[in-house]
């Protein structure tokens, strides 16, 4: 069963990507200033924003793995 994407979901996904870009550029400028710790934190936050943008694909992957595990379990 495929979920239909709503306009709100598309906007939120775009905002996750936008925030990831902002975090990356801020981290790059912090790294140039020599503040490696803060830059690392910003890159981590950017990475989690990218994961948020791919939240539906990650959920599909988890559901597929659970379904595969259940099929394998029922076979044995």
N, C-alpha and C positions, 0 to 999 in steps of 0.2 A: 504494500500500500504506500503510494507516494504522497507526501504532504505537499500541498500547493503553497508556494512561497507568497507571502503577503508583502505589500509595499513596505510595511514597518520592518519586517525582517531584513529586507534588502538595504534599507537605510541604516539599520544597526550594524549590519555586516560592513557597509562602507565606512561607518564611523570607527569600527575596530581597525580597519586597514589604515585609515587616516591617523588614528592615535599611534599605531605602530610606526608609521613614517615619522611622526613628530618625535616620538621617543628615540628613534634612530638618529635623527639629525641633532637632537639635543645631546645624545650620548657622544656623537662624533665631536661636537664642539667642546664638551667637557673633557674628552680624551686629549684634544689638542691643547687644552689648558693644563693638563697634567693630573686631573682628578679622575684617576682610573676607577676608584671604588664607586663613585656616583655614576660614571659612565657604564660600568658593569650592571648596576641596578637598573639604569634606563634601558639597556639592551635586554635585560631579563623581562622588564615590563613590556617592552616592544614584542618580545617573543610570545608572552602570554596573550597579548592583544591579537597576534596572528593566529594563535590557537583559538581565540574567541571568534575570529572571522571564519575559521573552518569548523565551527562547532557542529554543524549539521553533518558534514562529511565524517568527522570523528565519531559522532553518534551512529551513523550508518555502519562504520567499520566495527564498532563495538557490538552492534546488533548482529552483524554478519558473523563475528567470532563466536558470540553466544549461540547462534543458530547452528553453526558448524560443530561446536562442542556438544550441543544437545543431540544432534544427529549421530555423532560419533559415539556418544554415550548410549543411545538407544540401539545402535548396531551391535554392541558388545553384549 
